[in-house]
Amino acid sequence: MSELLHARPKISPPERPEQLPSPARGSLSFRNVTFRYPTRPEVAALKDFTLEVEPGETVAIVGPSGAGKSTIFQLVERFYDPQAGTIRLDGVPLTKADPADIRQRIAFVPQDGVLFSANARDNLRYGRWDASDEEIWEAARAANAESFLRNLPKGLDTFLGESGTRLSGGQQQRVAIARALLRDSPILLLDEATSALDAESELLVQQALDGLMANRTTLVIAHRLATVRKADRIVVLDEGRIVEQGTHRQLTDQGGLYARLASLQFAATEAA
C-alpha cells in the first residue's frame, strides 16, 4: 500500500500547461501516431495512424480483436503518450495541456456500466458533484432511467449495493449514460454500451444513447456492426492501421474487410 501511495504517474502536467480554447469545440486530430504499449514494445498497437474528427461528428471504429480500437480511447484520455506523432484536442497537443483539463472535456460510457458502492445520487453525479437533484432527474429522464430510480425504496438515497448489484445490467448502463449526460462534456467515448444486454434493455439504452450523442463529438468502438449504421463515418482498423473508411453503404459496396465482417455478423444473427 505504501508503494502504491508513493508512486508517481509518468503522465503529468507540463510546467506551463497550454490552455484549451473556450468554449470547447470538440475536435480531435491524430497525425501520424505510432504507439507501443510498455509491456509489448515489439508490437505497434497503432502504426502511422492519422484521423481528423470534426466537432459534432459521430465516428465509429470497427475492426478485428487487437486492431487498436481501445488504444485510441487510451490515447485520447492521455493514459499514455504515443512514441511518434501528435494528438490534438481543439488544436492543442495533448502533451502540452493539463491532463485534468483534457479529461474534463470527455465523458466515457464503457461496455459494462461501472457503479460504485454508494447511493444512486452519488453514482449519478460522480462526474459533476455540484449537480442539483433537479439536474440529476433531468439526466435520468433523458437516459430512460427515471422510472426505475423513482421506484427504488429511498429514491436517490437508495444504496445500490456492491458494484451496483441491486440493479440489472440494463439499468446499470442507463445510470452510466445519465452520468455522462449530467457531465455534459463536448467529447463522448462509447465502448459499445449495448453489447451485453437483452433486446428490451438494448432498445432503451440505444434510445438513451441517441440523445446523449446529439451535438457531441462521439467516438464509438463498435463490436456489433448493426449499431453503427447511422454513424457519420465508419473507420475500419486492422493491425493498427486504417484500411477503410466511409459510410455503412459505401463500405458494404466496396467488398473489403468491413463488408466481410458485416456479412459474418448478419449471417450469424439470421441463423440465430
Summary of the structure (lengths in Angstrom):
residues: 272
radius of gyration: 19.4
end to end distance: 48.9
largest distance: 58.1
contacts: 844
relative contact order: 0.16
helix: 38%
strand: 21%
